[in-house]
């Protein structure tokens, strides 16, 4: 499934493409990049994000998300546990 996650985007993405892919604002995308939450390349003054790094970020961000609603998506329910806690509270 990870191969299909951002299939409509190029292998090397701009910050604008990252913000579109994540459905966040441009400033939020820059914040994630500047905090090194999303690994990236600097080529001169340009920032480029390999698609694999974006997929890696999304996969790792799942573990820091708040508890999904039991009525949410079927993927969320697969890992649903009664003893679930956010990563920063374990």
C-alpha positions as a Markdown table, in Angstrom:
| # | Residue | x | y | z |
|---|---|---|---|---|
| 1 | Unk | 0.0 | 0.0 | 0.0 |
| 2 | Unk | 2.8 | 2.4 | 0.8 |
| 3 | Unk | 3.9 | 2.3 | -2.9 |
| 4 | Unk | 0.5 | 3.7 | -3.9 |
| 5 | Unk | 0.3 | 6.4 | -1.1 |
| 6 | Unk | 1.5 | 9.3 | -3.2 |
| 7 | Unk | 1.6 | 7.7 | -6.7 |
| 8 | Unk | 0.3 | 10.9 | -8.4 |
| 9 | Unk | 3.3 | 12.9 | -7.2 |
| 10 | Unk | 6.9 | 12.8 | -8.6 |
| 11 | Unk | 9.7 | 10.9 | -6.9 |
| 12 | Unk | 11.3 | 14.2 | -5.8 |
| 13 | Unk | 8.8 | 16.8 | -4.5 |
| 14 | Unk | 8.8 | 20.5 | -3.9 |
| 15 | Unk | 7.5 | 22.0 | -0.6 |
| 16 | Unk | 4.3 | 23.0 | -2.4 |
| 17 | Unk | 3.7 | 19.4 | -3.6 |
| 18 | Unk | 4.4 | 18.2 | 0.0 |
| 19 | Unk | 1.8 | 20.6 | 1.4 |
| 20 | Unk | -0.7 | 19.5 | -1.3 |
| 21 | Unk | 0.0 | 15.8 | -0.6 |
| 22 | Unk | -0.5 | 16.2 | 3.1 |
| 23 | Unk | -3.4 | 18.7 | 2.7 |
| 24 | Unk | -1.7 | 21.2 | 4.9 |
| 25 | Unk | -0.6 | 24.8 | 4.4 |
| 26 | Unk | 2.8 | 25.7 | 2.9 |
| 27 | Unk | 4.0 | 27.2 | 6.2 |
| 28 | Unk | 3.1 | 23.9 | 8.0 |
| 29 | Unk | 5.1 | 22.0 | 5.4 |
| 30 | Unk | 8.1 | 24.3 | 5.9 |
| 31 | Unk | 7.8 | 23.8 | 9.7 |
| 32 | Unk | 7.9 | 20.0 | 9.3 |
| 33 | Unk | 10.9 | 20.3 | 7.0 |
| 34 | Unk | 12.8 | 22.8 | 9.1 |
| 35 | Unk | 12.2 | 20.8 | 12.2 |
| 36 | Unk | 13.6 | 17.7 | 10.3 |
| 37 | Unk | 10.4 | 15.8 | 10.9 |
| 38 | Unk | 10.4 | 15.2 | 7.1 |
| 39 | Unk | 13.8 | 14.3 | 5.7 |
| 40 | Unk | 14.7 | 16.4 | 2.7 |
| 41 | Unk | 17.5 | 17.6 | 0.4 |
| 42 | Unk | 18.8 | 21.1 | 0.1 |
| 43 | Unk | 20.1 | 21.9 | -3.4 |
| 44 | Unk | 21.4 | 25.5 | -3.3 |
| 45 | Unk | 18.5 | 27.4 | -1.9 |
| 46 | Unk | 15.9 | 24.8 | -3.1 |
| 47 | Unk | 14.3 | 22.2 | -0.8 |
| 48 | Unk | 13.3 | 18.9 | -2.3 |
| 49 | Unk | 11.7 | 16.0 | -0.6 |
| 50 | Unk | 12.1 | 12.4 | -1.9 |
| 51 | Unk | 8.7 | 10.7 | -2.0 |
| 52 | Unk | 10.1 | 7.9 | 0.1 |
| 53 | Unk | 10.9 | 10.4 | 2.9 |
| 54 | Unk | 7.3 | 11.7 | 2.8 |
| 55 | Unk | 6.0 | 8.1 | 3.0 |
| 56 | Unk | 8.4 | 7.5 | 5.9 |
| 57 | Unk | 7.1 | 10.6 | 7.7 |
| 58 | Unk | 3.5 | 9.5 | 7.3 |
| 59 | Unk | 4.2 | 6.0 | 8.6 |
| 60 | Unk | 6.1 | 7.3 | 11.6 |
| 61 | Unk | 3.5 | 10.0 | 12.3 |
| 62 | Unk | 0.8 | 7.4 | 12.8 |
| 63 | Unk | 2.4 | 6.4 | 16.1 |
| 64 | Unk | 2.2 | 9.9 | 17.5 |
| 65 | Unk | -1.4 | 10.5 | 16.4 |
| 66 | Unk | -4.2 | 10.7 | 18.9 |
| 67 | Unk | -6.4 | 7.6 | 19.5 |
| 68 | Unk | -8.5 | 7.0 | 16.4 |
| 69 | Unk | -12.3 | 7.0 | 16.8 |
| 70 | Unk | -13.7 | 3.5 | 16.9 |
| 71 | Unk | -16.2 | 4.5 | 14.2 |
| 72 | Unk | -13.3 | 5.7 | 12.0 |
| 73 | Unk | -11.6 | 4.0 | 9.0 |
| 74 | Unk | -11.2 | 0.3 | 8.8 |
| 75 | Unk | -7.4 | 0.6 | 8.9 |
| 76 | Unk | -7.6 | 2.3 | 12.3 |
| 77 | Unk | -9.7 | -0.4 | 13.7 |
| 78 | Unk | -7.3 | -3.2 | 12.8 |
| 79 | Unk | -4.8 | -2.0 | 15.4 |
| 80 | Unk | -7.3 | -0.8 | 18.0 |
| 81 | Unk | -6.5 | -1.9 | 21.5 |
| 82 | Unk | -8.1 | -1.1 | 24.8 |
| 83 | Unk | -4.8 | -0.2 | 26.4 |
| 84 | Unk | -3.8 | 2.3 | 23.7 |
| 85 | Unk | -2.0 | 5.5 | 24.7 |
| 86 | Unk | -0.3 | 8.2 | 22.6 |
| 87 | Unk | 3.4 | 7.6 | 22.1 |
| 88 | Unk | 4.4 | 10.5 | 24.3 |
| 89 | Unk | 2.4 | 9.1 | 27.3 |
| 90 | Unk | 3.7 | 5.5 | 27.4 |
